[in-house]
Amino acid sequence: MQKGLGRKQAGLSLIAAALVIALDQLSKSWVRGNLTPGESLPEAGFLRLTYVTNPGFVFGLPANQTFLPIFTTLVILLIIPLFFYYISVHYRSHITSLCTICLGLILGGAIGNLIDRLRFGYVTDFIDIRLWGNFHWPAFNFADASIVIGTFALAYALFRSGLFRKVYDHNRKSKN
């Protein structure tokens, strides 16, 4: 029995992560080089590029903390591949290409934001969506979007593969 992810799956995951990191870092670099903090392009509209520095973690909380977000990200960067290795060893037939791409999206996003935290002490956010009136979602970046999309798509892919049902049935049988 082959253990863990195959080379092709691992390569697919690494390619996805590298693309996310490149897009994330290039876009943040452009924003830092062309906008001043707080500046928006365009000044009005549904979708804006607004240069925001985020010294916190999720939605800027807790503010001005660098150790906690860096430590948490490093732990996540260790846990996700270990989790994926575990399920690929025990439930290999449930791991699809979508799952490996999702892993790459999550890892690439985490690494993209980690690079900012280590270089600047904050994360550069710039995608600013205004829904109605003055209500808007907090600004985010491509790394954040990759983490969210990767997480939801991974949950969907694992659910569709039947993995959740198989684990549930296994746990139910072992309790009886």
C-alpha positions as CSV (number, residue, x, y, z in Angstrom):
1,M,0.0,0.0,0.0
2,Q,1.3,3.4,-1.0
3,K,1.5,5.8,1.9
4,G,0.3,9.5,1.9
5,L,-0.3,11.7,-1.1
6,G,1.3,10.7,-4.4
7,R,3.8,12.9,-6.1
8,K,1.3,14.1,-8.6
9,Q,-1.1,15.2,-5.9
10,A,1.6,16.8,-3.8
11,G,2.9,18.6,-6.9
12,L,-0.6,19.9,-7.7
13,S,-1.0,21.2,-4.1
14,L,2.4,22.9,-4.3
15,I,1.6,24.5,-7.7
16,A,-1.6,25.9,-6.3
17,A,0.2,27.2,-3.2
18,A,2.9,28.8,-5.3
19,L,0.4,30.5,-7.6
20,V,-1.5,31.9,-4.6
21,I,1.7,33.2,-3.0
22,A,2.8,34.9,-6.2
23,L,-0.5,36.5,-6.9
24,D,-0.9,37.6,-3.3
25,Q,2.6,39.1,-3.0
26,L,2.5,40.8,-6.4
27,S,-0.9,42.4,-5.7
28,K,0.2,43.6,-2.2
29,S,3.4,45.0,-3.6
30,W,1.4,46.9,-6.3
31,V,-0.9,48.3,-3.6
32,R,1.9,49.4,-1.3
33,G,3.7,51.0,-4.2
34,N,0.8,52.8,-5.7
35,L,-1.6,53.8,-2.9
36,T,-1.2,55.5,0.4
37,P,-2.8,53.9,3.5
38,G,-6.5,54.6,3.5
39,E,-6.6,55.6,-0.2
40,S,-9.2,54.0,-2.5
41,L,-9.5,53.4,-6.2
42,P,-12.0,54.3,-7.4
43,E,-13.2,56.7,-4.6
44,A,-16.8,55.4,-4.9
45,G,-18.5,52.2,-6.1
46,F,-19.2,48.6,-5.1
47,L,-15.7,47.3,-5.5
48,R,-12.7,49.3,-4.5
49,L,-9.0,48.9,-4.0
50,T,-8.4,50.4,-0.5
51,Y,-5.0,50.2,1.1
52,V,-5.4,49.0,4.6
53,T,-2.8,47.7,7.0
54,N,-4.0,45.0,9.3
55,P,-1.7,44.6,12.4
56,G,-4.1,42.1,14.0
57,F,-5.3,38.7,13.0
58,V,-8.9,38.0,11.9
59,F,-10.7,41.3,11.1
60,G,-7.8,43.1,12.8
61,L,-8.3,41.5,16.2
62,P,-6.3,41.4,18.4
63,A,-4.8,44.7,17.3
64,N,-1.0,45.2,17.3
65,Q,-0.2,41.6,18.1
66,T,2.5,39.9,16.0
67,F,3.5,36.8,18.0
68,L,0.0,35.2,18.2
69,P,-0.8,35.5,14.5
70,I,2.7,34.2,13.5
71,F,2.6,31.4,16.0
72,T,-0.9,30.4,15.0
73,T,0.0,30.4,11.3
74,L,3.1,28.3,11.9
75,V,1.0,25.7,13.9
76,I,-1.6,25.6,11.1
77,L,1.1,25.2,8.5
78,L,2.2,22.1,10.4
79,I,-1.2,20.7,11.2
80,I,-2.8,20.9,7.8
81,P,-0.2,18.7,5.9
82,L,-0.2,16.3,8.8
83,F,-4.0,16.0,8.7
84,F,-4.0,15.6,5.0
85,Y,-1.3,13.0,5.2
86,Y,-3.3,11.1,7.8
87,I,-6.5,11.1,5.8
88,S,-4.6,10.2,2.6
89,V,-3.1,7.2,4.3
90,H,-6.3,5.9,5.8
91,Y,-8.9,7.2,3.3
92,R,-6.9,7.5,0.1
93,S,-9.9,6.8,-2.2
94,H,-11.6,9.9,-0.8
95,I,-8.8,12.4,-1.7
96,T,-9.6,14.0,-5.0
97,S,-7.7,16.5,-7.1
98,L,-10.0,19.2,-5.8
99,C,-8.9,18.3,-2.2
100,T,-5.3,18.7,-3.1
101,I,-5.9,22.0,-4.9
102,C,-7.8,23.2,-1.8
103,L,-4.9,22.3,0.4
104,G,-2.7,24.4,-1.8
105,L,-5.0,27.3,-1.6
106,I,-5.1,27.2,2.2
107,L,-1.4,26.8,2.5
108,G,-0.6,29.4,-0.1
109,G,-2.9,31.9,1.6
110,A,-1.4,31.2,5.0
111,I,2.1,31.6,3.7
112,G,1.2,34.8,1.8
113,N,0.0,36.5,5.0
114,L,2.8,35.1,7.0
115,I,5.3,36.7,4.7
116,D,3.7,40.1,5.3
117,R,3.6,39.6,9.0
118,L,7.3,38.7,9.1
119,R,8.4,41.5,6.7
120,F,6.2,44.3,7.9
121,G,4.5,43.3,11.2
122,Y,1.1,43.6,9.5
123,V,-0.8,42.2,6.5
124,T,-1.7,44.4,3.5
125,D,-5.4,44.3,2.7
126,F,-7.0,46.0,-0.2
127,I,-10.1,44.3,-1.6
128,D,-12.9,46.5,-0.3
129,I,-16.5,45.5,-1.2
130,R,-19.2,47.9,-0.3
131,L,-22.6,46.2,-0.1
132,W,-25.1,49.0,0.5
133,G,-24.8,52.5,1.8
134,N,-21.7,52.8,3.9
135,F,-21.8,49.1,5.0
136,H,-18.8,47.1,3.8
137,W,-17.1,43.9,4.5
138,P,-13.6,44.4,6.1
139,A,-10.9,44.8,3.5
140,F,-9.1,41.5,2.6
141,N,-6.5,40.2,0.2
142,F,-6.0,37.3,-2.2
143,A,-4.4,35.2,0.6
144,D,-7.5,35.7,2.7
145,A,-9.8,34.8,-0.2
146,S,-7.7,31.7,-0.9
147,I,-8.0,30.5,2.6
148,V,-11.7,31.0,2.8
149,I,-12.4,29.5,-0.7
150,G,-10.0,26.6,-0.1
151,T,-11.6,25.8,3.3
152,F,-15.1,25.7,2.1
153,A,-14.3,23.9,-1.1
154,L,-12.3,21.3,0.9
155,A,-15.2,20.7,3.2
156,Y,-17.5,20.3,0.2
157,A,-15.1,18.0,-1.6
158,L,-14.6,15.8,1.5
159,F,-18.3,15.7,2.1
160,R,-19.1,14.8,-1.5
161,S,-16.4,12.1,-1.4
162,G,-18.3,10.3,1.4
163,L,-15.4,10.7,3.9
164,F,-17.5,12.3,6.6
165,R,-20.0,9.4,6.4
166,K,-17.3,6.8,6.5
167,V,-15.6,8.4,9.5
168,Y,-19.0,8.7,11.3
169,D,-19.9,5.1,10.6
170,H,-16.4,3.9,11.7
171,N,-16.7,5.9,15.0
172,R,-20.3,4.7,15.6
173,K,-19.2,1.0,15.1
174,S,-16.2,1.4,17.4
175,K,-18.4,2.7,20.2
176,N,-20.8,-0.3,20.0
